[in-house]
Amino acid sequence: MKTAVIPQVRVEPEFRGDLEAVLQEGETISAFVESAVRSAVEFRHMQSRFHARGQAAWERFQATGASSSADDVLSKLQAKLDAKRRQMS
């Protein structure tokens, strides 16, 4: 598959200087931009899945009226956190 080019983005010289100042040794602006775009795309995918799960939960609640108290949810989350901490010890 052929690669494609992301359109150029015009920025103020000061911003370009800030960008160049944070590049790691041997890193190019192109590599930095590609990494940033990949991260943004993955974030948008996660955000979309989060919203879909929330919408599905809302629809289930509307259909069934079943819900959990905040205390129950927090207790379950705390139990998961405690289990993970024990696993990592």
N, C-alpha and C positions, 0 to 999 in steps of 0.2 A: 504494500500500500504506500502510495506517495505521501510525503509529509505536506503540510500546509503551513502557511505563514500567518501569524497573528498580526493584525493591522498595527502599524506604528502608532504610538501615542505621544502627542506633543505635551511636554511638561516645561515648567519654568526652569531656568538654569539652576536656581537655588535647590529645587527639588532633586534635579539630577545629581547635584553635588551631594545631597543628603543620601541618595541611593548609592552612589559610588563609595561613600564613606562607610556604609554598612556591609559591603560585599566582603565575603570571606576570601582568604588567600586563594588565588587561582579561579575564583568564581567570576563569570561574566554577567553583564546586565541581562543578556538573553536568558541565561540559565536561571537567574534570579526571578525574572518575569515569568518564565515557564513554571517554575516551582510555585510562585504566588498564585498563578492562574489555576494550576492543578489543585492547590489547597482551597481556593475559593469555589471551584466546581464541586469538590468533595463536600465542602460545608453546605453548599446549596442542596446537594443530594440528601445529606443528613437532615437538613431543615425540612425538606419536602417529605421525607419519611416520617419525621416527627409530627408534622401537621397531619399527615394521613392517619397516623395512629391516634392522634387526638380526636380527629373527626370520627373515626370508627368508634372510639370509646364514647363519644357524645351520642352517636346514633344508637349504640347499645343501651346507654342510659335512658334515652328517650323511649326506646322500645320496651325496656324491662323495668325501669325505675330503680333498678338495683345499683347501689353505690357502696363505697367503703368510707368509713370515717377517716379523718385526717390522722387520728391517733393510730388506727390500724395500719394505714399506709406507712407512717413513720416507723412503726414497730417492725414492719416487714423489711423496710429499707435498712434499719439499724441491724437487724439480724443478718442480712446479706453482707453488710459492711464488716460486721464482727467475724463472720465465716471467712471472708476474704482475708482479713487481717491474720486470722489463725493459720490459714493456708500459706501465707507468705512468711510466717515466722519460722 
